[in-house]
């Protein structure tokens, strides 16, 4: 079905408000969405992560990975990562 264009009526040279009173505001939609999620037992959290687009990120990540790879505990660290990575498969959560 083709959507009809909205008419904007002017009165005394000033545009009238578009018929939006029946529409929900963005704030109302977000609020309702959050209420539904909370009703499902969820809660919002905010986390901060490194910005991979930031200048210097790639170089810093490389320095840190080299430090881990060349540490005295490198084999132990890798064994831990391998064990944690396999955990999902062991629990049938593929």
N, C-alpha and C positions, 0 to 999 in steps of 0.2 A: 504494500500500500504506500502510495506516495505521500510524503509529509507536506502539509500545507505551510506556506510561508506565513510568518506572524505579521500582523499589521501593527504599526506603531502610529497611534493617533496623537497629533499635537494639538495643544490648546494654548492659545495666546503665545505661540512661538516656542513653547517649551515642550519637549517630548514627554509623553505620559509614561508611567511605569509599565513595563511589559507584564503580562499576566503570569507572574511567577509565584503568587501567593499559594497556589495549590501544589507547587513543587517544593521538595525538601531542600534546604540549604546543604552545602557540602558538610558543614559542621554537624548538622542533624543526622546526615547519612553516616558519617564517621562515628558519631556517638552511638547510633543504633547498632552499627556493625560491632563496635567494641562491647556493647551490652550482650549481643548474641554470643560473642566469643567467651566472655566471662561466664555466661550461663552454661557454656560447655565445659567449664572448669579450667579455662585458660587464663593467663594473665600476661600483660604486656611487659616486655623488658627492653632495655636499650643497651647495646654493646658498642664499644668503639674498637675498630680494627685498623690496622695500618692501611694507608691509602697507597695501593699498588701503582697508582699513576703519579705519585709524588716524585719529584727529582731526587735522585739518590737512593730510592727504595731498592732498585735492582742491585746496586753495588753493596748496600748494607746487607741485603739478604744473602748475597754471595759470600761476604766476609763471615757472616754468622754460620752459614753452612760449612764453610771451610774450617772454622773453629771447632765445630762439632765433629766433623769428619776426621780431624787430626788430633782430637783429644785422646788422653790415655784411656778413657771409658768409651771410645767409639764403638767397639764391638758390643759392649753391654747395652749402650744406648740403642743400637740398631736391633738387638735382640728384643728389647722392650717394645720398640715400634712395631716389629714384626708380630709380636704376641698380641698387641692391641689391635693391629690390623686384621689378624685372623679371628679375633673374638666374634665379630659379626657372623662369620661363616660357621663357627662352632655353635652359635645360638640359633642358627637357621634364619637369620634376619637378612638374607641376601637382598 
